[in-house]
Amino acid sequence: MQKFLFLLLSLVLLGPLGIDLYLPTIPAIALGLNSSEALIQSTISLFILVLGLGQVIAGPLVDNYGRKPVAIAGILIYMVGAAMAALATTADIFVASRLMQGVAVCCTAVVAFSGVRDRMNGDDAARAFGFLNGTLNIIPALAPLLGGLLAEAFGWRAPFWFLVGYAAVVLLLVIFFLPETRPATTVAVKGLPVRQYLRILGDRRFISFAVVNAGAMGMALTYVSLAPNVLMGTAGLSPLQFSLVFGANGFWIMLVSFVANRIIHKIGRPFCLATGGILMGLGCLALVLGVALLGDAAQSHWLAYILPVACACAGLAFVMGPSTSYALEPYSNEAGVASALVGFIQMAGGAALGLIAMALPLQPKMSLALVMLVGCLLALHARQRSKQIKGQLKKIG
């Protein structure tokens, strides 16, 4: 099963690599394509938007045609998109390439999370989802540094050629080693399954757990968006210091995710939901008290920001695995469609939550505290909802 999970992880990594690897090269890309940095920067939001919306379409494809064929198609599209970015001569071509990569990741992400649901349930599924989400945090820690080194040595196009090569390796792994996991009882879908989506969205259990991921993602996106302003602008960290602090938090989340997986196995998912909610609440409280009680000098220190963030991010690591497994558990015969909805709610809901918080007339720390509070309340509500779920499904196969 570990080999299977690492295969799924290789698919999931296509998404964060496609976002984080080229972050240090944005000014060089804008200069090279005679474009504005704002336009190139906007491709990150476009990528995430397509990733969220496109999963609604990818879900039925995964259920109709199988996990493996859709994964292969997604990887091929990803390679074409990365090559387009590397060869781009205008900003329009570059933007189109990023949209194409976003479409590709829709396919690979749904395949990965459907594969977990196909093979596992209950605590085993929660641990698998936690492993995938936790390991992903090494990418924000290392990818910008790798992208910067590649660009410094070979130019801004090099990170995209790296993506082509990585996707080619993943393609070979999928072709030769990824089994088809779609259950024989999977419900066939004709066209866009609007009624099926509405039925699942009308399930209180599904919504109660799926929105937990939206709260966690909203917190993560808000933190990432505000971090340069707070840590380099207010706290005065250099770009290198910022990279080290930002990367250390990524490793911290990964470490806590592995700890949470062990706790899931021994104590169960409800405990992890409660723990995650409490940790996000403590992070919120720490930010608010820091703004209210600390002097200007102490408030501007980078630890006054990163310590509450680290606490809340630990909460994120505790809730995402259990909430995803609880949401998908009833949908063994339509795992692709249900996984697509979880991804849509996580990405679109999280992005909306973060954008709303940052648009409010609040200072950055208070905006982040607000999103942490929302994440806390959603996780604690899911913990209460879990009390109503009796029994536990076991691992399949």
C-alpha positions in Angstrom: 0.0 0.0 0.0 2.9 2.4 0.6 4.0 2.1 -3.0 0.5 2.9 -4.1 0.4 6.0 -1.9 3.8 7.2 -3.2 2.4 6.8 -6.8 -0.6 9.0 -5.8 1.7 11.4 -4.1 3.7 11.8 -7.4 0.5 12.8 -9.1 -0.6 15.2 -6.3 2.8 17.0 -6.4 2.2 18.2 -10.0 -0.1 20.9 -8.5 2.1 22.6 -5.9 5.2 22.2 -8.1 3.3 24.0 -10.8 2.6 26.9 -8.4 5.7 27.2 -6.2 8.6 26.3 -8.6 8.4 29.5 -10.6 7.7 32.0 -7.9 11.2 33.4 -7.7 11.3 33.9 -11.5 8.2 36.1 -11.9 10.2 39.3 -12.3 12.4 37.7 -14.9 9.4 36.2 -16.8 7.8 39.6 -16.9 11.0 41.2 -18.2 11.6 38.4 -20.7 8.0 38.5 -22.1 7.8 42.3 -22.0 4.9 42.1 -19.6 3.9 43.4 -16.2 4.7 41.5 -13.0 1.1 41.8 -12.0 -0.1 39.9 -15.0 2.5 37.1 -14.5 1.6 37.0 -10.8 -2.1 36.7 -11.6 -1.4 33.3 -13.3 -1.1 31.8 -9.8 -4.7 32.8 -9.0 -5.8 31.6 -12.4 -4.1 28.3 -11.9 -5.9 27.8 -8.5 -9.2 29.0 -10.0 -9.1 26.5 -12.8 -7.9 23.8 -10.4 -11.0 24.3 -8.3 -13.6 24.7 -11.0 -12.1 22.0 -13.4 -12.5 19.3 -10.8 -16.2 19.5 -11.2 -15.7 18.3 -14.8 -12.8 15.9 -14.1 -14.8 14.0 -11.5 -17.3 12.4 -14.0 -14.4 11.6 -16.4 -12.6 9.7 -13.7 -15.8 7.7 -12.9 -16.7 7.0 -16.5 -13.3 6.2 -18.0 -11.3 5.0 -15.1 -8.6 6.5 -12.9 -5.5 5.5 -14.9 -6.6 6.8 -18.4 -7.6 10.2 -17.0 -4.3 10.3 -15.0 -2.3 9.6 -18.2 -4.3 12.3 -20.2 -3.8 14.8 -17.4 0.0 14.2 -17.3 0.3 14.6 -21.1 -1.7 17.9 -21.0 0.6 19.0 -18.1 3.7 18.3 -20.1 2.4 20.3 -23.1 1.4 23.2 -20.9 4.9 23.2 -19.2 6.6 23.1 -22.6 4.4 26.0 -23.8 5.5 28.1 -20.8 9.1 27.3 -21.4 8.9 28.2 -25.1 6.5 31.2 -24.6 7.4 34.4 -26.5 4.4 36.5 -25.4 2.5 36.9 -22.1 -0.7 35.6 -23.8 1.0 32.2 -24.6 2.4 32.1 -21.1 -1.1 32.7 -19.5 -2.6 30.0 -21.8 0.1 27.5 -20.8 -0.7 28.1 -17.1 -4.4 27.6 -17.7 -3.6 24.3 -19.5 -1.5 23.1 -16.6 -4.4 24.0 -14.2 -6.7 21.8 -16.3 -4.2 19.0 -16.2 -3.9 19.1 -12.4 -7.7 18.9 -12.1 -7.4 15.4 -13.6 -4.4 14.2 -11.6 -5.7 15.5 -8.3 -9.1 13.8 -8.6 -7.5 10.6 -9.6 -5.2 10.7 -6.6 -8.0 11.3 -4.0 -10.4 8.9 -5.8 -7.7 6.2 -5.6 -7.5 6.6 -1.8 -11.2 6.3 -1.5 -11.2 3.3 -3.8 -8.7 1.3 -1.6 -9.4 2.6 1.9 -12.0 3.8 4.4 -12.3 5.1 7.9 -9.0 5.8 9.8 -6.9 4.2 7.1 -8.3 6.7 4.5 -7.8 9.6 7.0 -4.2 8.6 7.5 -3.7 8.4 3.7 -5.3 11.8 3.1 -3.2 13.2 5.9 0.0 11.8 4.4 -0.8 13.3 1.0 -1.7 16.7 2.4 1.2 16.7 4.9 3.9 15.7 2.5 2.7 18.4 0.1 4.1 21.0 2.5 7.6 20.2 1.7 7.0 21.7 -1.8 6.5 25.3 -0.6 9.6 24.8 1.6 11.9 23.7 -1.2 10.4 24.5 -4.6 11.1 28.2 -4.6 14.7 27.6 -3.8 15.0 25.0 -6.5 13.3 27.2 -9.0 15.6 30.1 -8.1 18.7 28.0 -8.5 17.5 26.6 -11.9 16.7 30.1 -13.1 20.0 31.5 -11.9 21.9 28.8 -13.7 19.9 28.4 -16.9 17.4 31.2 -17.1 13.7 31.6 -16.2 12.6 28.9 -18.7 14.5 26.2 -16.9 11.9 25.6 -14.1 9.3 24.8 -16.7 11.6 22.3 -18.5 12.1 20.7 -15.0 8.3 20.3 -14.8 8.3 18.6 -18.2 10.9 16.2 -17.1 9.2 15.5 -13.7 5.9 14.9 -15.5 7.6 12.5 -17.9 8.9 10.4 -15.0 5.5 10.4 -13.4 3.9 9.3 -16.7 6.2 6.3 -16.9 5.4 5.4 -13.3 1.7 5.6 -13.9 1.8 3.6 -17.1 3.8 0.7 -15.6 2.9 0.7 -11.9 -0.5 2.4 -11.2 -3.3 -0.1 -11.0 -6.8 0.8 -12.1 -8.8 1.1 -8.9 -12.2 2.1 -10.1 -14.8 -0.2 -8.5 -16.9 -2.3 -10.8 -20.0 -0.9 -9.1 -19.1 2.7 -10.0 -22.1 4.7 -11.3 -21.8 5.7 -14.9 -22.2 9.5 -15.5 -23.7 11.1 -18.7 -22.6 14.6 -19.3 -22.1 17.0 -16.4 -23.9 15.4 -13.5 -25.7 18.4 -12.1 -28.3 16.4 -10.3 -25.7 14.2 -8.8 -23.7 17.1 -7.6 -26.8 18.8 -6.1 -27.7 15.5 -4.4 -24.3 15.2 -2.8 -24.2 18.9 -1.9 -27.6 18.5 -0.2 -26.1 15.9 2.1 -25.5 17.6 5.5 -22.8 15.1 6.4 -20.8 15.8 3.2 -21.0 19.6 3.6 -20.2 19.5 7.3 -16.9 17.9 6.6 -16.0 19.3 3.2 -16.2 22.9 4.4 -13.6 22.1 7.0 -11.1 21.8 4.1 -12.3 25.2 2.8 -11.6 26.8 6.1 -8.1 25.2 6.3 -7.3 26.2 2.7 -8.5 29.7 3.3 -6.2 30.1 6.3 -3.3 28.7 4.3 -3.9 31.0 1.3 -4.3 34.0 3.5 -1.1 33.3 5.4 0.8 32.8 2.1 -0.6 36.0 0.6 0.1 38.1 3.6 3.5 36.6 4.7 5.7 38.7 2.4 4.0 41.9 3.6 4.3 41.1 7.2 7.6 39.3 7.4 9.6 41.3 4.9 7.7 44.6 5.0 6.9 45.0 8.7 9.4 42.6 10.3 12.2 43.6 8.0 13.4 40.1 7.1 15.6 39.8 4.0 14.4 37.6 1.1 16.8 34.8 2.3 15.5 35.1 5.9 12.0 35.1 4.6 12.6 31.9 2.5 14.1 30.2 5.6 11.2 31.1 7.9 8.6 30.3 5.2 10.3 26.9 4.5 10.6 26.0 8.2 6.9 26.4 8.6 6.3 24.0 5.7 8.5 21.4 7.3 6.7 22.0 10.6 3.3 21.2 9.0 4.7 18.1 7.4 6.1 16.9 10.8 2.8 17.6 12.5 0.9 15.7 9.8 2.9 12.6 10.4 2.2 12.9 14.1 -1.5 13.4 13.4 -1.5 10.2 11.3 -0.2 8.2 14.2 -2.8 9.7 16.5 -5.6 8.9 14.0 -4.6 5.3 14.1 -4.5 5.1 17.9 -7.2 7.5 19.0 -9.4 8.2 16.0 -10.6 11.0 13.7 -13.0 12.9 16.1 -10.1 13.6 18.5 -8.0 15.0 15.5 -10.9 17.3 14.4 -11.2 18.6 18.0 -7.4 19.1 18.3 -7.1 20.8 15.0 -10.0 23.2 15.8 -8.5 24.1 19.2 -5.1 24.7 17.6 -6.5 27.1 15.0 -8.5 28.9 17.8 -5.3 29.3 19.8 -3.5 30.7 16.8 -6.3 33.2 16.3 -6.2 34.2 20.0 -2.5 34.6 20.0 -2.6 37.0 17.0 -5.4 39.0 18.5 -3.7 39.3 21.9 -0.4 40.2 20.2 -2.0 43.1 18.4 -3.9 44.2 21.5 -1.2 43.9 24.1 2.3 44.0 22.6 4.1 47.2 21.9 5.0 48.3 18.4 8.5 46.9 18.5 7.4 43.5 19.8 4.5 43.4 17.3 6.8 44.0 14.4 9.1 41.0 15.4 8.7 38.1 13.0 8.0 35.7 15.9 4.9 37.6 16.8 3.5 36.5 13.5 5.0 33.1 12.8 4.4 31.5 16.1 0.6 31.9 16.0 0.7 30.8 12.3 2.7 27.7 13.3 0.1 26.8 15.9 -2.8 27.3 13.5 -1.0 25.4 10.7 -0.6 22.5 13.1 -4.4 22.5 13.4 -4.6 22.4 9.6 -2.5 19.3 9.6 -4.8 17.6 12.1 -8.2 18.3 10.3 -7.6 17.8 6.6 -7.2 14.0 6.6 -10.2 13.2 8.9 -12.5 15.7 7.2 -11.8 14.4 3.7 -12.3 10.8 4.7 -15.5 11.5 6.6 -16.9 13.5 3.6 -16.0 10.8 1.0 -16.8 7.7 3.1 -20.4 7.2 1.9 -19.6 7.5 -1.8 -17.7 4.4 -2.8 -19.8 4.0 -6.0 -19.2 7.6 -7.1 -15.8 8.5 -5.6 -14.7 10.5 -8.6 -17.7 12.9 -8.5 -17.5 13.2 -4.7 -13.7 13.8 -4.7 -14.2 16.5 -7.3 -16.7 18.2 -5.1 -14.4 18.1 -2.1 -11.6 19.6 -4.2 -13.9 22.3 -5.6 -15.1 23.3 -2.1 -11.6 23.2 -0.8 -10.0 25.4 -3.5 -12.9 27.7 -4.5 -14.2 28.0 -0.9 -10.8 28.6 0.5 -9.9 31.2 -2.1 -13.2 33.0 -1.6 -12.7 33.0 2.2 -9.2 34.4 1.9 -10.1 37.0 -0.6 -13.0 38.2 1.5 -10.9 38.4 4.7 -8.1 40.4 2.9 -10.6 42.7 1.3 -12.0 43.8 4.7 -10.6 47.0 6.2 -8.4 45.2 8.7 -4.7 45.0 9.3 -3.1 41.8 7.9 -2.8 40.0 11.2 -6.4 40.6 12.1 -7.5 39.4 8.6 -5.6 36.2 9.2 -7.0 35.8 12.7 -10.5 36.1 11.3 -9.9 33.2 8.9 -8.3 31.2 11.7 -11.5 31.7 13.7 -13.7 30.5 10.8 -11.4 27.4 10.4 -11.7 26.7 14.1 -15.5 26.9 14.2 -15.9 24.7 11.1 -13.5 22.0 12.6 -15.3 22.0 15.9 -18.7 21.8 14.2 -17.4 18.8 12.2 -16.3 17.2 15.5 -19.8 17.5 16.8 -21.2 16.1 13.6 -18.9 13.1 13.9 -20.6 12.1 17.1 -23.7 11.3 15.1 -21.9 8.9 12.9 -22.0 5.4 14.4 -19.9 2.5 13.4 -16.8 2.6 11.2 -16.1 1.3 7.7 -13.0 -0.8 7.3 -10.3 -0.9 4.7 -11.4 -2.4 1.4 -9.4 -5.3 -0.1 
